[in-house]
Every structure is written in C-alpha cells, then in structure tokens.
Amino acid sequence: MTLMKLYFTPVLLLLALSCPVWVVSRSLPVTDKGQMNNSCVFYARMLLENIANALTQPKLFSGINCTSQNMELNLETRTPTVCSPQGSTCSGITTSVFDQESCIMDIRRDLSHYYKFLSAQPDPYTLLDSSVLYSLRELMKNCFTPSLPTHLTSNEALVKVSNHFDERLSLCKVMKGFQVRAITINRAISYMDLGEHTN
C-alpha cells in the first residue's frame, strides 16, 4: 500500500475548500455509463459527512488524539491531478483539457482502495460499517460501477475487538487522508455535473 504521510493543517483544508474554480453543485454528474444518476452528488456528500463524523468518534480512536495526527494519502492514483477542472491551477499545474474518463477511473480506484482498507478494519461497534462503508458502497454501486468488489458487499471482515494502538493510529491517519480525497471526489463530481468541460 503506497501511502504518503502529510501534516493535516487547517491551511491545507482551507486550500482544498476554497479553490474558486470548483463549485459545489446541486445536481448530478454523468456516470461512466453515460447515464444521469440523481443520487451521485448526494452519495458523495453523504460519504464526506460520514468520514468527518467518524473522525470524531472516540470509540474508533481510543487513546489517540486523531486531530493532531498526520494523514496518509493513497498515492496509487492521480485523482487530484486528473480530476482538475479545465483551466484550473489548484494542483499547481494548469489543466488544458479535462479527461473525464481518467478522472472517473481514478475515482473508482480510490473508492475501491479505501473500501478494501476500511472493510478489513476491526469494527466491534459497527461505526464504520453503518456510516462510512455504507455511504461508500452506495456511491460505488450507484455511480462508479463496477468498482465495488463482488466478494465484499458489506463489512465482511471478522468482527474482533482490537486494542492495538498501531491499528487505531493507522486507521486515524488513513481516514484523514480519505477525508481530503473525498473532498476532491466531491468537487470532481460537481464539476462533471456542471458539464462545462463538454462545451
């Protein structure tokens, strides 16, 4: 698993949320099937909200101040780069053409990566399965098929009580990275919904 450790600072979150090129939409994107799906924006927002909520759950991170931890990003995809809007300079590189196919493919790979990671985590209180994994499954199933692994339709990892500090710390860092990636995914879906890249 290729992950990058970064310090999660308010400045990074402010940058991700304030880039003026991406507008949060009220409608829906075109999915990779070429069909309109009224629930994609909703599921993407629900996922982001559930990740933010999970990061505040003391039962998931007992004994850890998750707020002060670094985040770990999935570096196996280039989602922030390939999903940058046409003309955007948010990633430090001016994007001349928006490649929707590459963006959707990398989002699908990101969602699958985080689904596999989170499904394998101990979840004795079903906090992950009932919120983050649920909304992740819905987004994958309705908007980015066939990204949902067929052998994992729910949290099938063995439910075990884990008191291992390192496991909880790793979960905290990956969840923080997933939160940042979910912001990018939300913005990409909103940009695709606007349809400006097709004009």
Disulfide bonds with the S-S distance in Angstrom:
Cys19-Cys90 1.51
Cys40-Cys143 2.14
Cys66-Cys172 2.03
Cys83-Cys103 2.07
